[in-house]
Amino acid sequence: MDRQMISRGFVDDAVDCLSARGFDPRAALAEAGIGAGATDPVSNVQYGRMWLGFAALSGDEFFGLGARPMRPGSFRLLCHAVLHAGTLERALRRCLTFLDIVLDDPTGELRQREGLAEIVLTDRGGARPAFAYRTYWLILLGVLCWLVGRRIALRRVDFACAAPENRDDYRQFFGAPVHFDQPSSRLTFSTSYLALPTIRDEKALRLFLRGAPANILLRYRHDQGVSARIRSRLRAVPMPDWPGFEAIAADMKLSPATLRRRLRGEGQSFVSIRDEIRQVQAEAMLKDKRASVAEIATRLGYAEPSAFHRAFVKWTGMTPSAFRDSA
């Protein structure tokens, strides 16, 4: 499915929430250009319009899935509250506090351990539908990814509820392993993201809010930025043959200083891009368990296994062997 298309199942989830509260969704669906009985996927723009229409109709931007309604305008205030946080960690903590106050339940908490950051949700009233957690993650990730100008690669997504029947879209949507019937709902990602600087200003926020919530449905990424072009260039060749920064700049017809400045504008660096690609590949090969740590180090372009060992500990807080044993 095209990444700008949203599964029809997520439309049905929203419609069910609205109908259960006694509201007729047909006018809002029509305004968004979504047929009431259709089964085809919808665009992120259509889904965003539907979301706004449902919020205006019900007085709740959270589809009635929190302990208290998220009044229209709350998302806008959330963005203003975190705009000048400085780092992703401070922005994340402010987001969680804001959503705790607005929704009352579920409540979110940031935990860190062994190189991983976990956002753990607690429900005093018991587990909610999967759609409630998905909506929470959409709001949270949409704002955070936009603030730092890059996608946050997730390691794992847990739902404290049963898996929706015949809905593989829940497992595919996040780009990470998804587990249901867990003790709590949580997102897991590398703690290295927490130190990323926020790079947006008031002008950028006005543009962002003009496109919300359609833009947060894509889990914001710089697909047209220089970082995406560098990733594409690196993925096209074996890691031991990766070109250096100056060669990449020349290939992109930019001076090294200009490329470095543009990367900073996207909240990234050449080293962080290389490490992100290497980390994903390293974890996949370690989980596969067919290659030795030394062989993996060579495939990743490290001259010595010890260099790979140090890098992996820096990325994850675990040694390659410990990671493999826990996989």
C-alpha positions, 0 to 999 in steps of 0.5 A: 500500500502506498505510504500516503494511504490509510487502511479502511479499517482505521476509518471503520474504527473511528466511525465505530467510536463516533456511532457508539456515542450517538453521533451520525458520521455520514456528513463528516465522511462525505465532507472528507470525500469518504464513501460511507460503504466503501472498502478502499483505503483512503488518503492521509488528507481524507483521513485528516479531514475526517478526523477534524470533522469527527472532532468538531461533531463530538467535541473530542480530538481523541475519538471519545477514547480517553477518560475525558474528551480532548477538546478541539484546539488541544492538539494546537496547544500541545504543539505550542507547549513543546515548540521550544523544548530544546531537546526531544527528551524535554519535548517528550516529557512535556507532551506526556504531561500535557496529554495526562492533564487533558485525557486524565487516562491513559497516562504516559511515562518515559522510562530508560534502561539498557540504551532503550527509551520506553513510553509506557501507558497506564490505564486505571480503568482497564485496557482500551481498544487498540485504536485508542493506543494507536491514536495516542501514538499517532499524536505523540510521534507526529509531534515529536518527529516533526520537532526534530525533523526525522522519523523515530525508528521504533524497536517494538510496540506493545498493546495492552489489549487483544489483537483486533480480528482480521486487522493485519494493518495494526501489525504493519503500520508502525514499522516495528514488531507489534505485540498484543495482550501485553501487561501494558501498552508501550513504545520502545526506541533507542535512547540516542533519539532523546538528545536530538535538538528540536529544530522548529520555529513559529513560522514552521509551526504555522505551516505544520498546523495548517496541514495537521492532522493529515501530516502526522498520519505519515509519522513525519519524515524528510522524504525530500531532504538531503538525509533521505538522499544520503540514506538512499545512496548508502543503501545502494552499495555494500557497507564496506564500500560506503563512500565518505562524506566528501564523496557524498557531497560531491555526488550531490553537487554540494560543498561539504560545508553546505551539506553539513549545514543542511543536515543540521537543519534536518536535525541529523548528521552523516555519522548518525545516518550511517549508524542508524543504517548499521544498527538496523542491519546489525540487529537483524543479522544478530537475530538471524543467528546464522553469522558470527559476530566477527562476520557481522562486523565485516559485513557492516564495514568494521575493520575489527570486531572490537570496533563493532562491539563498541559501536553496538554497546553505544547504540543499544547499551548491550553487547552484540552477544547479549542482544543475540541471546535476548532476541 
